[in-house]
Amino acid sequence: MRKFEIQQSAREVATQVRAVEDCIESALIELAELQSRLIRARAVAGVGIGTGHDALAQVASALQGLVAARGDMAGAHASLVEAKNQVPGLRTVGFGDGGECPPQKAQLRAVG
């Protein structure tokens, strides 16, 4: 029973890690699109390049922050892969197809 609970907890963590990674990726896409739209909107309006620059700089800062968050999540993911080898009941358990990460939108299940 305890082994099942450990594996279930690990599955929940793995699923949540992937969900967070996917959310960050989606936010990065949206921010990049917003940057592009801000630049196009300024050009269409025919106003000076300084108009809206502060907003563009703040969006760029938000993008940079998410890039850093993406790197931090990659590091956390790698740390969790290492940590599983120290948890009884997970050492011989794999999730997914044995690759480094499960594919996006994969149904995770314990095997072993």
C-alpha positions, 0 to 999 in steps of 0.5 A, a space after each residue: 500500500 505504501 509503495 502505491 501511495 509513493 508511486 501515486 504521489 510521484 505520478 501527481 508531481 510528474 503530471 504537475 511539473 509537465 503542466 507547469 512547463 506547458 503553461 510557461 511555454 504557452 505564456 511565452 508564445 502569447 508574450 512573443 505575439 503581444 510584442 509583435 502586435 505592439 510593434 505592428 500597432 505602432 507602425 500602423 498608427 504611424 506614431 513615433 518609435 517612443 510611443 508605447 516604448 515603456 509598455 514594450 519594455 515591460 512586456 520584454 521584461 515579463 518575457 525575460 522573466 518567463 524565460 528564467 522561470 522556464 530554465 528554473 523549471 528545467 532545473 527542477 525537473 532534472 533535480 526531481 529525476 535525480 531525487 527519485 533514485 533516493 526514494 524507496 519504491 521509485 528507484 525501479 519505477 519508470 513513467 512513460 516510455 522510458 524517455 527523458 520526459 513523457 510526451 506532452 499530453 501523455 497519460 502517465 502511469 506507473 510501471 515496474 
